[in-house]
Amino acid sequence: MTAPFLSLTQIRNRLILTARWVLRDHRPGPDGRCPICRVAGCPVATAARNVLRTAEEVQQRSAAAEPPEPDRDNPQRAG
């Protein structure tokens, strides 16, 4: 179950774990081909790498964003 039972952070963490698991299973062999898909440049591994890259970018972006300081002249209006 996901939706209302997991936070966005928990869903993100599960996506990351799943992508890492997929990359372990679809690691290229000595001939450069995926042992499961039997092709070079496995599309499943590519999708998993895209998930990891996107999750990392989102994490960096949210860590860089600082909450706005409250407006001391007008306490009802923040930033």
C-alpha positions as CSV (number, residue, x, y, z in Angstrom):
1,M,0.0,0.0,0.0
2,T,1.2,3.5,-0.7
3,A,-1.0,6.5,-1.1
4,P,-2.3,7.9,2.2
5,F,-0.3,5.6,4.3
6,L,3.2,6.7,3.3
7,S,4.8,10.1,3.3
8,L,6.4,11.5,0.1
9,T,9.8,10.9,1.7
10,Q,9.0,7.3,2.3
11,I,7.8,6.9,-1.3
12,R,10.9,8.5,-2.6
13,N,13.1,6.2,-0.5
14,R,11.3,3.2,-1.8
15,L,11.8,4.3,-5.4
16,I,15.5,4.7,-4.7
17,L,15.8,1.3,-3.1
18,T,13.9,-0.3,-6.0
19,A,16.1,1.5,-8.6
20,R,19.2,0.2,-6.8
21,W,17.8,-3.3,-6.8
22,V,17.1,-3.1,-10.5
23,L,20.6,-1.9,-11.2
24,R,22.1,-4.8,-9.3
25,D,20.0,-7.3,-11.3
26,H,20.6,-5.6,-14.7
27,R,24.3,-5.1,-14.2
28,P,26.1,-5.8,-17.6
29,G,28.1,-9.0,-17.9
30,P,31.6,-9.3,-19.2
31,D,30.3,-9.1,-22.8
32,G,28.6,-5.7,-22.0
33,R,25.1,-7.2,-22.2
34,C,22.4,-7.3,-19.5
35,P,22.0,-10.9,-18.3
36,I,18.2,-10.5,-18.0
37,C,17.4,-8.5,-21.1
38,R,20.2,-9.9,-23.2
39,V,20.9,-6.5,-24.8
40,A,23.6,-3.9,-24.5
41,G,22.3,-0.6,-23.2
42,C,19.5,-2.2,-21.1
43,P,16.5,0.1,-21.1
44,V,15.5,-1.1,-17.7
45,A,18.8,-0.1,-16.2
46,T,18.7,3.2,-18.0
47,A,15.3,3.9,-16.4
48,A,16.6,3.0,-13.0
49,R,19.6,5.4,-13.4
50,N,17.2,8.1,-14.4
51,V,15.1,7.6,-11.3
52,L,18.2,7.8,-9.1
53,R,19.5,10.9,-10.9
54,T,16.1,12.6,-10.5
55,A,15.8,11.7,-6.9
56,E,19.2,13.1,-6.2
57,E,18.4,16.4,-8.1
58,V,15.2,16.8,-6.1
59,Q,17.0,16.2,-2.8
60,Q,19.7,18.7,-3.7
61,R,17.1,21.3,-4.8
62,S,15.1,20.9,-1.6
63,A,18.2,21.1,0.6
64,A,19.3,24.3,-1.2
65,A,15.9,26.0,-0.7
66,E,15.7,27.8,2.6
67,P,12.4,28.7,4.2
68,P,11.6,32.4,3.8
69,E,12.2,34.6,6.8
70,P,9.0,36.1,8.3
71,D,8.3,39.8,7.6
72,R,8.8,41.5,10.9
73,D,6.6,44.5,9.9
74,N,3.7,42.4,8.9
75,P,3.5,39.0,10.8
76,Q,0.6,37.7,8.7
77,R,2.7,37.9,5.5
78,A,5.7,35.6,5.3
79,G,8.4,36.5,2.7
